Structure formats: C-alpha cells, structure tokens
Amino acid sequence: MKKIFTLTFFILTAVTLFAQGGSALLIPADSRATAMGVSALQPAAEKLDAQAFYGMWAPKTANNTIVGVNAFYRLNDKLSFTFEGRELIDKPYAVSNALGASTETYTPTDLIIGLGATYSITDQLSVGAKAHILSSGIAPDVKGSAFCADISAVYGTELFTAGLGLKNLGSKIDYGAGGYSLPALVSVSGTVSPIQNLNTALEVDYLFSGALMAGLGVEYTVIDMISVRGGFHYGDAEKALPTYVSLGLGAQFSGIHLDATFLTASETLGNTLLIGVGYSF
C-alpha cells in the first residue's frame, strides 16, 4: 500500500507541476541562447564548438542543479553534426520503509541525450533532424523513459536567419501508471545582425498542450572579446517555462570562451545561474 501511495503521489505531483511529462526538454542547453531569451542559436563556429556547463536552476523554488555538454562539428560544406547531454538533478529526499522509518535518500533526475545532423541544400537553406532519449526518475520505483525527435529548416544570409521547427515529437513517458505526453511544439525563430558585432534573436513557440512561449534578445560584442547579452522570455508557468528576464556576459580569446547567464524577474526561475566554458574554431 505504501509503495502504491508513493507512486501515485510523485506522478500526480509531476503532472500538477508541469501538466505533462518530460518538461526538462524545455530547458535550454546553451548559456548564450538562454541569456538572449531563446532556446537555441545557430552555431557561430566554422568547424568545431564544444562546451560544458553547470548551473543552479530555479534555486528559489525547485533548487535543481543542471550539468551538461554540447558540441557542434562541421564535417564539410554540406554536413554538420550536433551532440548534447544534460542532466537536471533535483533535491534528494528521504525514503521510508514499510514501517515509516527513513532508510536512505533518493535524488530525482532527468537525463537527456541528443544527437543531430544538418544538411545544407544550398548556401542559404539547410535542414536538420535531432533524436533525443529522455530517462527520468522521480522515486526509487517510479522511473520512465521516452524517445523524441526535432526537425527543422533554416534559411540564412550574413544579415539574417529564419527558422521553422517541430520539437519533442515522440513517445509518451510512462512512470508505471499510464503515459504522459512530451512537451511537443512548433517553433518559429530568427536572428538579425543589423550592424557589425550586434546580434538580435527572436523565437515564438506554440506547445501542442495549448501554451505559448516567446523570446527576444540582443547581444553586442566589444573588440571581438567581450559579449554583453540580455533577453526577455514570455511563458506559461503551468505548461511551459515561465516568464523571465535574462542577463548574460561572455568572454572569448584564442578559441576559448566563457559564458555566464543570470535569470531574474521571475518567482519561479529567479536567481537561476548558468556557467559555461568551451572551445571553438
């Protein structure tokens, strides 16, 4: 009976908080993009960009830790590959036995592994696909996994890019008491570089669950070494990432880049801090 109660409690809690399964899929895995209020940006590197990041996610509420790596590699003029791996680590809690005594602690986690490829049809038009595996555990006996994919098309010039994508399309995640839909969405995004060293980004996402997200951000780079970033993200606290204001700072020298992002003006995500270090050329 106690095992059944625990199972039901954690599943209902997850659904109440996120209105769906796999909400970690909505958390950006790129400190630079997050600082500009969007979920992703086109890689700026010519050949390779690899980075690792660490962060305190929603320390005022969930108090999660997020760690991960991501990489971009251009094989030739036509084909490039991306990889990402990130883990959202929740606060540990005490686990009780049948007599009610605490015997150990358990740490809920969401692990996401993604592998993608992009093919350039012309110098301006490219198409891409990425596959994700999600493994989630919210209690010792309450675990689930799911598979999903993203597809996208991007048209770009030196002045601007425009993209259309479908994200998180795949199976439901089942914790043992029925499946829950992943946060699938359609995304329209774009970037504009009106003058040298100034980049702007815009993204609008519509979740199939009925929620809307939108982000707008700007980045200005000084003497090709220091980047100042800011953004605004509009969201839905019940079905998507909530609204927040983002601030960021980047430094790059000899291929090494450091990035920091801070989220504020949000009851849920306020004081979130992401730090990344990488190498590109």
C-alpha angles and dihedrals in degrees: 000000000000091000091052091049092051092049093050094044096054095043092049090047092052093048093046092052099042107017087222143036126269097030089158086076088074094058110100116242095204123077093203094053092044090053088057094049096250135104101235144003132201111264113262095202121102097215115355140010121175126169144165125211141191130191151167104235118203094340092176093059121007094017093206129168119222125196130171154132133231134183141188124200127181110208096185141327091295108034134050135166135213132198131187136177125176138162129203109206120198129203114283118245135194119267118212129208126225090280093055096252119135109245104168145341129258128204116207114220141180115206121192125187120184135181124183145170134205126201124197110221091182135355088273105031126064136166128204146183132195131189123209133195116200123196116185133182123182100164136010091265098027111081135138143174137201142183124221141161142210126214124190147169125205131190115193147169132176089274103044148356130210124194140185123193147167114214139192095013110163151073127346120255114242122200092183101279104071133311127283124207121249118238096266116181147166116236133200115189142165146173131209129193103193094172136013115289093010120107128177127189134197130185134175120188128187115196117211087230087070102262129127129213129181135176136191125184146162136209128192123188123204120209089339091285112076124048124193116198139184137169149167123224122194116201151149117263093205104043106017143011109314126239118284144157117235132206126187145177129196136185127191132183132161091351096309116114132188122196133187128185130187126190122207143157091060130107090207105037101025115137093019108156127194125186124189136181125188150149128233141169 
